[in-house]
Amino acid sequence: MNDSNLEILLIDLNRLGEWAVRRAMKINSGKTKAVSFTRARAKEPLNYILGDQRIPEASSCQYSGIILSSDLSWADRVNYTVQRAWKALNFIMCVLKKENCNTKSLHVTSGSIS
């Protein structure tokens, strides 16, 4: 990001902060993150301020269920999907462990487990 783009971004952040103050709104800094998307490592930390609060820097963020990583890799998304799959499999195994053999057979042959 060149200096003029950074300056424009900082001006926009100031305007947004002023808008929130005029409307007596508080920015939830716990839900606000600064992420720089690039294949190259950022040389300087991101020092963005919105209103009177500093926006914390993060290496990734989640937006509409998609994990976006600052280095544009899919590793975080793949790891998240694998974790969810393991949790689902563990739940199914716990449920099936408690059922008798006839019920397990019925689940498998009916296609309810896929």
ChimeraX attribute file (.defattr): number of C-alpha atoms within 10 A of each C-alpha:
attribute: neighborCount
match mode: 1-to-1
recipient: residues
	/A:1	9
	/A:2	6
	/A:3	8
	/A:4	9
	/A:5	10
	/A:6	12
	/A:7	12
	/A:8	11
	/A:9	13
	/A:10	16
	/A:11	12
	/A:12	13
	/A:13	16
	/A:14	17
	/A:15	14
	/A:16	15
	/A:17	19
	/A:18	16
	/A:19	13
	/A:20	15
	/A:21	14
	/A:22	9
	/A:23	8
	/A:24	9
	/A:25	11
	/A:26	12
	/A:27	17
	/A:28	9
	/A:29	12
	/A:30	8
	/A:31	9
	/A:32	15
	/A:33	16
	/A:34	19
	/A:35	18
	/A:36	20
	/A:37	15
	/A:38	12
	/A:39	10
	/A:40	10
	/A:41	10
	/A:42	13
	/A:43	6
	/A:44	6
	/A:45	10
	/A:46	15
	/A:47	11
	/A:48	18
	/A:49	15
	/A:50	19
	/A:51	18
	/A:52	12
	/A:53	13
	/A:54	15
	/A:55	21
	/A:56	17
	/A:57	15
	/A:58	14
	/A:59	13
	/A:60	20
	/A:61	17
	/A:62	10
	/A:63	8
	/A:64	5
	/A:65	8
	/A:66	11
	/A:67	17
	/A:68	19
	/A:69	20
	/A:70	19
	/A:71	17
	/A:72	14
	/A:73	13
	/A:74	11
	/A:75	13
	/A:76	16
	/A:77	17
	/A:78	11
	/A:79	11
	/A:80	12
	/A:81	12
	/A:82	12
	/A:83	12
	/A:84	11
	/A:85	12
	/A:86	11
	/A:87	12
	/A:88	12
	/A:89	12
	/A:90	12
	/A:91	12
	/A:92	12
	/A:93	11
	/A:94	11
	/A:95	11
	/A:96	14
	/A:97	11
	/A:98	10
	/A:99	11
	/A:100	9
	/A:101	11
	/A:102	8
	/A:103	11
	/A:104	16
	/A:105	11
	/A:106	11
	/A:107	14
	/A:108	11
	/A:109	9
	/A:110	10
	/A:111	8
	/A:112	8
	/A:113	9
	/A:114	6
